[in-house]
Amino acid sequence: MTNATVASRLALSQLAPGTVQSEIRAMSVACEQIGGINLAQGVCDTPVPAPVEEAAIEAIKTGHNIYTRLDGIGRLRNAIAAKQQRDYGLTYDPESEVLVASGATGGFHAAAMALLNPGDDVLLFEPFYGYHVSTLKSLRVNPVLVPLAEPDWTLDTDALEAAITPKTRAIVLNTPSNPGGKVFSLTEIEAIAAVCIKHDLFLLTDEIYEYFVYDGARHISAASLQGMKERTIVISGFSKTFSVTGWRLGYVTADRKWMGAMSYFHDLTYVCAPSALQHGAAAGLELLPPSFYTQLAADHQDKRSRMLSALSDAGLTPSKPAGAYYVLADATGVPGKTAAEKARHLLAVTGVASVAGSAFFRLGRGENLLRFCFAKKDEDLDEACARLRRL
């Protein structure tokens, strides 16, 4: 065997040459380098609830620092099952239908590994969350984008039905959504459910922002609709609700027919979610009263109002999100040929980091949009708003 032959095998995978760093992560790095205010990444740096923090610390001190069962500790699985019953009337067996995952991202990856094959089509609504698309691509699954109708990002049922092919295996539904903050209505979710049943599709729901809803909006878990529990894979987590994005704690609830394979692939990738931190999340579910969740929404509705006001004053006309904690704003007047250039210009001028809207759309779309995160400490958010107003 010649050296040339050996050298020819030293190459990146077929996927790797087309990959680039997430624009969200890239802007976070650029912001850190100049000591700016990061409204790019949903880091959610608000305080951790005391019961969550204290239980995690106590768990470390008392020796909960080794592997857990591959699907998580029993205490947390029971608490998740109780939460799903309390909030949505959904009954899951904590022994066989709940997986504690390494973040909602880890849960989504495990579900895709367990249920999808290379070459399958999966429908996602546009604007989309980039990690959903990139995860599917990394598994050789084809993301098929179904655009929501502007300016309110309403569901186009005709476009959804037209996107179905013989290769379609699933739909991904993110509600409340990142980046637009859309909360899908009952009518829209019923329409999506009808398509899933008609074409015998899985529905993978990312519900990580379930408690971040405003102005009387209501989050609906699609699994609670008639005929949907068996085919719906519910993915959520604690990163946003408990302000512990760095803990990497999420969960999946699904019919036991699918859970065994999902748990296997999660184990293969992560072994288990962080042991001691699971006790912190369990304490949060067990001890925090209903008022915690209503106050969480109220606090972020106030942050949203301040963000919307500052963006309007800065000439960056925002769309008003019904949920989550992001705002898409019109950046037509910001110098730059692309949204990425506009985001970097804004960072250089104001020290406030945003994300190019193009990160959430197919090629050629979103180039006049920027996304801003308002899940920040009040003093940081107010300083960012002040800087934006100087535009």
ZAMARGU-4260 file (C-alpha; in steps of 0.2 Angstrom, whole numbers, plus 5000, padded with zeros to 4 digits):
<rodrens>
0) 5000/5000/5000 | 5007/5017/4995 | 5008/5032/5005 | 4997/5041/4993 | 4984/5027/4996
5) 4985/5029/5015 | 4984/5048/5014 | 4969/5048/5003 | 4959/5040/5018 | 4964/5054/5029
10) 4949/5065/5026 | 4934/5073/5034 | 4917/5064/5033 | 4905/5068/5019 | 4895/5079/5031
15) 4909/5089/5039 | 4915/5100/5024 | 4897/5108/5023 | 4896/5111/5042 | 4899/5128/5050
20) 4899/5134/5067 | 4881/5139/5073 | 4878/5158/5070 | 4871/5159/5088 | 4888/5152/5095
25) 4898/5162/5084 | 4890/5178/5090 | 4892/5173/5108 | 4910/5171/5105 | 4912/5188/5096
30) 4902/5196/5110 | 4913/5188/5123 | 4929/5194/5114 | 4923/5213/5116 | 4915/5211/5133
35) 4898/5215/5126 | 4880/5211/5131 | 4875/5194/5124 | 4857/5194/5118 | 4862/5182/5105
40) 4861/5165/5114 | 4847/5160/5125 | 4858/5157/5140 | 4845/5162/5153 | 4856/5170/5166
45) 4842/5174/5178 | 4843/5167/5196 | 4841/5148/5199 | 4826/5144/5211 | 4833/5141/5228
50) 4825/5123/5230 | 4833/5118/5214 | 4850/5125/5218 | 4850/5118/5236 | 4845/5101/5232
55) 4859/5099/5218 | 4872/5105/5231 | 4866/5093/5244 | 4865/5079/5232 | 4884/5082/5228
60) 4888/5082/5246 | 4879/5066/5250 | 4887/5056/5236 | 4875/5056/5222 | 4890/5058/5210
65) 4890/5041/5200 | 4880/5034/5185 | 4861/5034/5187 | 4850/5022/5178 | 4851/5025/5159
70) 4834/5034/5160 | 4837/5044/5175 | 4834/5043/5194 | 4817/5037/5199 | 4813/5052/5209
75) 4815/5063/5194 | 4805/5051/5182 | 4791/5051/5195 | 4791/5070/5196 | 4791/5072/5177
80) 4776/5060/5175 | 4767/5069/5189 | 4770/5086/5180 | 4764/5079/5163 | 4748/5073/5172
85) 4745/5089/5181 | 4748/5101/5167 | 4741/5091/5152 | 4731/5076/5158 | 4744/5065/5151
90) 4748/5048/5159 | 4765/5041/5157 | 4773/5026/5167 | 4788/5033/5175 | 4796/5016/5174
95) 4795/5014/5155 | 4789/5030/5147 | 4800/5044/5154 | 4818/5047/5149 | 4829/5060/5158
100) 4840/5067/5145 | 4856/5077/5143 | 4846/5092/5138 | 4831/5093/5126 | 4844/5093/5113
105) 4850/5075/5119 | 4832/5070/5120 | 4829/5075/5102 | 4845/5067/5096 | 4840/5050/5104
110) 4822/5051/5097 | 4829/5054/5080 | 4841/5040/5081 | 4828/5028/5087 | 4814/5032/5075
115) 4821/5039/5059 | 4831/5031/5045 | 4844/5039/5033 | 4834/5046/5018 | 4818/5049/5028
120) 4809/5066/5026 | 4805/5076/5041 | 4794/5092/5040 | 4799/5107/5051 | 4791/5124/5051
125) 4800/5139/5045 | 4807/5149/5054 | 4816/5134/5062 | 4828/5131/5076 | 4844/5127/5068
130) 4849/5112/5080 | 4833/5103/5074 | 4839/5104/5056 | 4857/5101/5059 | 4853/5086/5070
135) 4843/5078/5057 | 4856/5081/5043 | 4869/5074/5054 | 4859/5057/5054 | 4857/5058/5035
140) 4838/5062/5038 | 4831/5075/5026 | 4823/5091/5034 | 4809/5098/5023 | 4804/5116/5027
145) 4786/5121/5028 | 4785/5140/5028 | 4774/5149/5041 | 4764/5163/5034 | 4770/5181/5038
150) 4769/5192/5047 | 4761/5182/5061 | 4769/5165/5057 | 4752/5157/5055 | 4751/5139/5049
155) 4747/5136/5031 | 4738/5119/5031 | 4739/5118/5012 | 4758/5120/5012 | 4759/5107/5026
160) 4749/5094/5016 | 4759/5098/5000 | 4775/5094/5008 | 4770/5076/5012 | 4779/5063/5001
165) 4780/5044/5002 | 4797/5047/5012 | 4789/5058/5025 | 4791/5050/5043 | 4788/5064/5055
170) 4784/5082/5059 | 4794/5092/5071 | 4783/5105/5081 | 4792/5118/5092 | 4779/5128/5102
175) 4782/5141/5110 | 4794/5143/5096 | 4812/5148/5094 | 4816/5160/5085 | 4799/5169/5082
180) 4790/5166/5099 | 4775/5158/5090 | 4763/5149/5101 | 4753/5137/5090 | 4734/5138/5093
185) 4723/5124/5097 | 4716/5125/5079 | 4733/5124/5071 | 4739/5109/5082 | 4723/5100/5078
190) 4727/5103/5060 | 4744/5096/5062 | 4738/5081/5072 | 4725/5077/5058 | 4740/5077/5045
195) 4750/5065/5057 | 4735/5053/5059 | 4730/5054/5040 | 4748/5050/5034 | 4753/5039/5049
200) 4767/5051/5055 | 4777/5053/5071 | 4776/5070/5079 | 4791/5076/5088 | 4787/5091/5099
205) 4800/5103/5107 | 4791/5111/5122 | 4806/5118/5131 | 4797/5135/5132 | 4781/5128/5139
210) 4779/5140/5153 | 4785/5156/5144 | 4768/5162/5137 | 4761/5179/5137 | 4745/5190/5136
215) 4734/5175/5140 | 4741/5163/5127 | 4740/5145/5132 | 4753/5131/5128 | 4745/5115/5122
220) 4754/5099/5122 | 4749/5090/5106 | 4750/5073/5114 | 4735/5077/5124 | 4724/5078/5108
225) 4714/5062/5104 | 4723/5049/5095 | 4740/5058/5097 | 4748/5051/5112 | 4755/5035/5104
230) 4763/5044/5090 | 4769/5060/5099 | 4787/5061/5106 | 4786/5075/5119 | 4803/5083/5122
235) 4806/5097/5135 | 4818/5101/5150 | 4823/5112/5164 | 4836/5123/5156 | 4824/5138/5153
240) 4812/5135/5167 | 4824/5134/5181 | 4838/5145/5172 | 4850/5130/5172 | 4855/5130/5154
245) 4873/5123/5158 | 4866/5108/5168 | 4860/5100/5152 | 4845/5092/5159 | 4830/5088/5148
250) 4817/5074/5146 | 4807/5064/5134 | 4790/5056/5137 | 4783/5044/5125 | 4774/5027/5123
255) 4784/5013/5129 | 4785/5005/5112 | 4797/5019/5107 | 4806/5023/5124 | 4817/5007/5125
260) 4826/5012/5109 | 4827/5030/5113 | 4835/5026/5130 | 4847/5014/5122 | 4854/5028/5110
265) 4854/5041/5124 | 4864/5029/5134 | 4876/5026/5120 | 4879/5045/5118 | 4878/5052/5135
270) 4877/5036/5147 | 4866/5047/5158 | 4861/5064/5162 | 4872/5073/5176 | 4867/5063/5192
275) 4867/5076/5206 | 4859/5089/5195 | 4844/5077/5193 | 4840/5079/5211 | 4840/5098/5209
280) 4827/5097/5195 | 4817/5084/5205 | 4816/5096/5220 | 4810/5110/5208 | 4796/5100/5201
285) 4791/5094/5219 | 4793/5110/5229 | 4790/5125/5218 | 4771/5131/5219 | 4760/5135/5204
290) 4763/5153/5207 | 4782/5151/5202 | 4777/5147/5184 | 4764/5161/5183 | 4777/5173/5190
295) 4790/5167/5178 | 4779/5171/5163 | 4774/5188/5171 | 4793/5192/5174 | 4797/5188/5156
300) 4782/5197/5149 | 4789/5213/5157 | 4806/5209/5150 | 4798/5207/5133 | 4790/5224/5135
305) 4806/5233/5138 | 4814/5224/5124 | 4800/5228/5111 | 4801/5246/5117 | 4820/5248/5115
310) 4820/5240/5098 | 4806/5251/5092 | 4815/5267/5098 | 4831/5260/5089 | 4821/5259/5072
315) 4822/5240/5073 | 4804/5236/5071 | 4800/5220/5081 | 4787/5207/5079 | 4778/5203/5096
320) 4781/5186/5102 | 4767/5176/5111 | 4779/5165/5119 | 4797/5160/5122 | 4810/5174/5125
325) 4816/5180/5109 | 4811/5194/5097 | 4813/5195/5078 | 4816/5213/5073 | 4817/5221/5056
330) 4835/5226/5053 | 4833/5233/5035 | 4841/5250/5041 | 4857/5242/5049 | 4872/5243/5037
335) 4877/5226/5030 | 4873/5215/5014 | 4868/5200/5025 | 4860/5198/5042 | 4876/5191/5048
340) 4885/5207/5043 | 4871/5217/5051 | 4873/5208/5067 | 4891/5211/5068 | 4889/5229/5063
345) 4877/5231/5078 | 4889/5222/5090 | 4903/5234/5085 | 4893/5249/5086 | 4883/5245/5102
350) 4891/5231/5111 | 4875/5221/5110 | 4875/5204/5102 | 4861/5198/5091 | 4859/5183/5079
355) 4857/5184/5060 | 4839/5180/5055 | 4846/5170/5041 | 4851/5156/5054 | 4833/5152/5055
360) 4828/5151/5037 | 4832/5143/5021 | 4846/5151/5010 | 4841/5168/5004 | 4828/5172/5018
365) 4829/5181/5034 | 4843/5193/5028 | 4834/5208/5035 | 4830/5200/5052 | 4840/5200/5069
370) 4835/5189/5084 | 4836/5196/5101 | 4835/5186/5118 | 4827/5195/5133 | 4830/5182/5146
375) 4843/5192/5155 | 4846/5199/5172 | 4837/5216/5173 | 4852/5226/5175 | 4860/5218/5159
380) 4844/5219/5149 | 4841/5238/5154 | 4859/5242/5149 | 4857/5233/5132 | 4841/5242/5129
385) 4850/5259/5133 | 4863/5255/5121 | 4851/5250/5107 | 4842/5266/5109 | 4857/5276/5105
390) 4855/5270/5087
</rodrens>
